[in-house]
């Protein structure tokens, strides 16, 4: 893509995602994530309507009267986007490719973050860490990230989520909010996921295409694995083959959902056939309701 076309595409994505962020996401993002960016300030006497969970039991016992902790919201959080740039990102049989969906998703999260005075950083990964962009503030920084998302060419095509999480844990020392964005077609990463979620506030966004989960009846077709390049001919007219493919996909997705639940990681899935607005809003509302 030449520079002119790239800038035009960046501008188009900025207009759409910044608008969505201003109108829909910014307030919801603030409500859903601000609780993790609170710093202890002082204690004061309990007043009617205060939340019981903010009571400081040590001070209460000392003065024989209820006291609550007062928190100041920290001025800024660090938001990290951990983005899978493996070969499978090029897949998409519906309205868009996974890469296009991921680019918009990252842009809307990044604009929501900077509107809340947060810093944003990015880690691109395949089966190795491809690029690390340290967290910074500002529109110029976000536009640079969008350019990279559109134009980045990874050196490798595989996926290794465990390695990406290890790198993230060592690179970002201070607690951050991190969005792990992938189709999660990777070898095991359970331990790394648990460690990352203990240290940070981790949110998983699973990107998928419906034809990765269910074959249409198209007769004999060649299917290429985007990560290995291997081509296999599959008879999609055979109902047993279609059923086995769907069953395997459902089992894989079930294992993934269980892994996120067990690890205490908030997650949602977003398909290339749909708008990301509803799943993202549902996720934010769910988090907000727990606060």
C-alpha positions as CSV (number, residue, x, y, z in Angstrom):
1,X,0.0,0.0,0.0
2,X,1.5,3.4,-1.0
3,X,1.7,6.3,1.5
4,X,-1.3,8.2,0.1
5,X,-3.6,5.2,0.2
6,X,-2.3,4.3,3.7
7,X,-3.0,7.8,5.1
8,X,-6.5,7.8,3.5
9,X,-7.3,4.4,5.2
10,X,-5.9,5.6,8.5
11,X,-8.0,8.8,8.3
12,X,-11.2,6.7,7.4
13,X,-10.6,4.4,10.4
14,X,-9.9,7.4,12.7
15,X,-13.2,9.1,11.7
16,X,-15.2,6.0,12.3
17,X,-13.6,4.7,15.5
18,X,-13.1,8.1,17.1
19,X,-16.8,8.9,16.5
20,X,-17.8,5.6,18.1
21,X,-15.5,6.2,21.0
22,X,-16.9,9.7,21.6
23,X,-20.5,8.6,21.3
24,X,-20.6,5.2,22.8
25,X,-17.4,3.7,24.3
26,X,-15.6,6.4,26.2
27,X,-18.0,6.5,29.2
28,X,-18.5,2.8,29.2
29,X,-14.7,2.2,29.0
30,X,-14.2,4.5,32.0
31,X,-16.8,2.8,34.1
32,X,-15.6,-0.7,33.2
33,X,-11.9,-0.2,33.9
34,X,-11.5,2.8,36.2
35,X,-11.8,0.6,39.3
36,X,-8.4,-1.0,38.7
37,X,-6.8,2.5,38.5
38,X,-7.6,3.6,42.1
39,X,-5.0,4.7,44.6
40,X,-5.6,4.7,48.4
41,X,-5.8,8.2,49.7
42,X,-7.1,8.4,53.3
43,X,-9.7,7.1,55.8
44,X,-12.8,8.9,57.0
45,X,-15.7,8.0,59.2
46,X,-18.4,5.8,57.7
47,X,-21.4,7.7,56.3
48,X,-24.8,6.4,55.3
49,X,-24.7,5.0,51.7
50,X,-21.0,4.1,51.8
51,X,-20.1,0.7,50.4
52,X,-19.4,-1.9,53.1
53,X,-16.5,-3.3,51.1
54,X,-14.6,0.0,51.5
55,X,-14.6,-0.3,55.4
56,X,-11.1,-0.3,56.8
57,X,-11.4,-3.0,59.5
58,X,-8.1,-2.3,61.2
59,X,-8.9,1.4,61.8
60,X,-12.5,0.6,62.7
61,X,-11.3,-1.9,65.4
62,X,-8.8,0.7,66.8
63,X,-11.4,3.5,67.2
64,X,-14.4,1.3,67.8
65,X,-16.3,3.1,65.1
66,X,-16.6,2.3,61.4
67,X,-14.1,4.0,59.0
68,X,-13.9,3.7,55.3
69,X,-11.0,3.9,52.9
70,X,-11.1,6.8,50.4
71,X,-9.6,6.3,47.0
72,X,-8.4,8.8,44.4
73,X,-8.6,7.7,40.9
74,X,-5.2,7.5,39.4
75,X,-4.5,10.0,36.8
76,X,-3.6,7.5,34.2
77,X,-3.6,3.8,33.4
78,X,-1.5,1.9,30.9
79,X,-3.5,0.1,28.3
80,X,-1.8,-2.6,26.3
81,X,-3.1,-4.2,23.1
82,X,-1.6,-7.7,22.5
83,X,-2.4,-8.3,18.9
84,X,-2.1,-11.7,17.0
85,X,-0.6,-11.0,13.6
86,X,-0.2,-14.6,12.5
87,X,-1.2,-15.9,9.1
88,X,-4.8,-16.7,10.1
89,X,-5.5,-12.9,10.4
90,X,-5.9,-12.8,6.6
91,X,-8.9,-15.2,6.8
92,X,-12.4,-13.8,6.3
93,X,-15.4,-15.1,4.3
94,X,-18.0,-12.6,5.5
95,X,-18.0,-8.8,5.4
96,X,-14.4,-8.3,6.4
97,X,-11.1,-10.1,7.1
98,X,-10.0,-10.7,10.7
99,X,-7.2,-8.1,10.2
100,X,-9.7,-5.3,9.3
101,X,-11.8,-6.2,12.3
102,X,-8.8,-6.2,14.6
103,X,-7.6,-2.8,13.3
104,X,-10.9,-1.1,14.0
105,X,-11.2,-2.8,17.4
106,X,-7.8,-1.7,18.5
107,X,-8.5,1.8,17.2
108,X,-11.7,2.2,19.1
109,X,-10.1,0.9,22.3
110,X,-7.1,3.2,21.9
111,X,-9.2,6.3,21.3
112,X,-11.4,5.4,24.4
113,X,-8.2,5.0,26.4
114,X,-6.6,8.4,25.4
115,X,-9.9,10.2,26.1
116,X,-9.5,8.9,29.6
117,X,-5.9,10.2,29.8
118,X,-4.4,6.7,29.6
119,X,-1.3,5.6,27.8
120,X,-1.6,3.0,25.1
121,X,1.1,0.5,23.9
122,X,1.0,-2.5,21.5
123,X,2.7,-5.8,21.2
124,X,2.4,-7.6,17.9
125,X,3.0,-11.4,18.0
126,X,3.0,-14.4,15.8
127,X,4.9,-17.5,17.0
128,X,7.4,-14.9,18.2
129,X,7.2,-11.3,19.4
130,X,7.2,-9.3,16.2
131,X,7.1,-5.7,17.5
132,X,6.7,-3.9,20.8
133,X,5.4,-0.2,20.8
134,X,5.9,1.2,24.3
135,X,2.9,2.9,25.9
136,X,2.4,6.6,25.2
137,X,-0.4,9.2,25.1
138,X,-1.7,11.4,22.3
139,X,-3.6,11.2,18.9
140,X,-0.3,11.1,16.9
141,X,0.7,8.0,18.8
142,X,-2.7,6.3,18.1
143,X,-2.5,7.2,14.4
144,X,0.9,5.6,14.3
145,X,-0.5,2.4,15.9
146,X,-3.3,2.3,13.3
147,X,-0.8,2.7,10.5
148,X,1.2,-0.2,11.9
149,X,-2.0,-2.3,12.3
150,X,-2.9,-1.8,8.6
151,X,0.5,-2.1,7.1
152,X,2.5,-4.4,9.4
153,X,4.1,-7.5,7.7
154,X,5.0,-10.2,10.3
155,X,8.1,-12.3,9.7
156,X,6.4,-15.5,10.9
157,X,3.0,-17.0,10.4
158,X,2.5,-19.3,13.4
159,X,0.9,-18.4,16.8
160,X,2.5,-18.6,20.2
161,X,0.4,-16.9,22.9
162,X,2.4,-18.2,25.8
163,X,5.6,-16.5,24.5
164,X,3.7,-13.2,23.9
165,X,2.3,-13.2,27.5
166,X,5.8,-14.0,28.9
167,X,7.3,-11.0,27.0
168,X,4.4,-8.8,28.1
169,X,4.8,-9.7,31.8
170,X,8.5,-8.8,31.6
171,X,8.2,-5.7,29.5
172,X,5.3,-4.0,31.5
173,X,6.2,-3.8,35.2
174,X,3.3,-1.6,36.4
175,X,-0.2,-3.1,36.5
176,X,-2.0,-2.4,33.3
177,X,-5.2,-3.2,31.5
178,X,-4.4,-5.5,28.6
179,X,-6.6,-6.7,25.7
180,X,-5.4,-10.0,24.2
181,X,-6.8,-10.1,20.7
182,X,-6.5,-13.4,18.8
183,X,-8.3,-16.3,17.3
184,X,-6.5,-18.3,20.0
185,X,-5.5,-21.1,17.6
186,X,-2.3,-21.7,19.6
187,X,-0.6,-24.3,21.7
188,X,-1.3,-24.3,25.4
189,X,-0.9,-21.0,27.3
190,X,-2.8,-21.6,30.5
191,X,0.0,-20.9,33.0
192,X,1.1,-17.7,31.2
193,X,-2.5,-16.5,31.1
194,X,-3.0,-17.0,34.8
195,X,0.3,-15.3,35.7
196,X,-0.5,-12.3,33.4
197,X,-4.0,-11.9,34.9
198,X,-2.6,-11.9,38.4
199,X,-0.2,-9.2,37.5
200,X,-2.5,-7.2,35.2
201,X,-6.1,-6.8,34.3
202,X,-6.4,-9.1,31.3
203,X,-9.3,-9.1,28.8
204,X,-9.5,-11.7,26.0
205,X,-11.2,-10.8,22.7
206,X,-11.6,-13.9,20.4
207,X,-11.8,-13.0,16.7
208,X,-13.4,-15.7,14.5
209,X,-15.0,-16.3,11.1
210,X,-18.1,-18.5,11.0
211,X,-16.6,-20.7,8.3
212,X,-13.8,-21.7,10.7
213,X,-16.5,-23.3,12.8
214,X,-19.0,-24.6,10.2
215,X,-18.4,-25.6,6.5
216,X,-21.1,-24.7,4.0
217,X,-21.9,-27.3,1.4
218,X,-19.7,-26.3,-1.5
219,X,-18.7,-29.8,-2.8
220,X,-15.0,-30.7,-3.1
221,X,-12.9,-27.6,-2.1
222,X,-9.2,-26.9,-1.4
223,X,-8.6,-25.5,2.1
224,X,-5.3,-23.8,2.9
225,X,-4.0,-23.4,6.4
226,X,-2.9,-19.7,6.4
227,X,-0.2,-20.4,9.1
228,X,1.4,-23.5,7.6
229,X,0.5,-23.0,3.9
230,X,-0.6,-26.6,3.7
231,X,-3.5,-27.3,1.3
232,X,-6.1,-30.1,1.9
233,X,-9.0,-31.1,-0.4
234,X,-12.2,-31.5,1.6
235,X,-15.5,-32.9,0.4
236,X,-17.9,-30.4,2.1
237,X,-20.9,-32.2,0.4
238,X,-20.3,-35.1,2.9
239,X,-22.6,-34.4,5.9
240,X,-20.4,-36.5,8.2
241,X,-17.4,-34.4,7.4
242,X,-19.3,-31.1,8.0
243,X,-20.7,-32.5,11.3
244,X,-17.2,-33.6,12.5
245,X,-15.7,-30.2,11.6
246,X,-18.5,-28.4,13.5
247,X,-18.2,-30.7,16.6
248,X,-14.4,-30.2,16.7
249,X,-14.9,-26.4,16.6
250,X,-17.5,-26.4,19.3
251,X,-15.2,-28.5,21.5
252,X,-12.2,-26.2,20.9
253,X,-14.3,-23.1,21.7
254,X,-15.7,-24.8,24.9
255,X,-12.2,-25.6,26.1
256,X,-11.2,-22.0,25.5
257,X,-14.3,-20.5,27.3
258,X,-13.5,-22.8,30.3
259,X,-9.9,-21.7,30.3
260,X,-10.8,-18.0,30.5
261,X,-13.4,-18.7,33.2
262,X,-10.9,-20.8,35.3
263,X,-8.2,-18.1,34.9
264,X,-10.6,-15.3,35.9
265,X,-10.1,-13.6,32.5
266,X,-13.0,-11.5,31.1
267,X,-13.7,-12.5,27.5
268,X,-16.0,-12.1,24.5
269,X,-16.0,-13.3,20.9
270,X,-16.4,-11.1,17.8
271,X,-17.1,-12.5,14.4
272,X,-16.1,-11.1,11.0
273,X,-19.8,-11.2,10.1
274,X,-20.9,-8.8,12.8
275,X,-20.3,-5.3,14.3
276,X,-18.0,-5.3,17.3
277,X,-20.1,-2.6,19.1
278,X,-22.6,-5.0,20.8
279,X,-20.1,-7.6,22.1
280,X,-17.8,-4.9,23.3
281,X,-20.6,-3.0,25.0
282,X,-21.9,-6.2,26.6
283,X,-18.4,-6.9,28.0
284,X,-18.0,-3.4,29.4
285,X,-21.5,-3.5,31.0
286,X,-20.8,-6.8,32.6
287,X,-17.6,-5.5,34.1
288,X,-19.3,-2.3,35.2
289,X,-22.0,-4.3,37.0
290,X,-19.4,-6.1,39.1
291,X,-17.9,-2.9,40.5
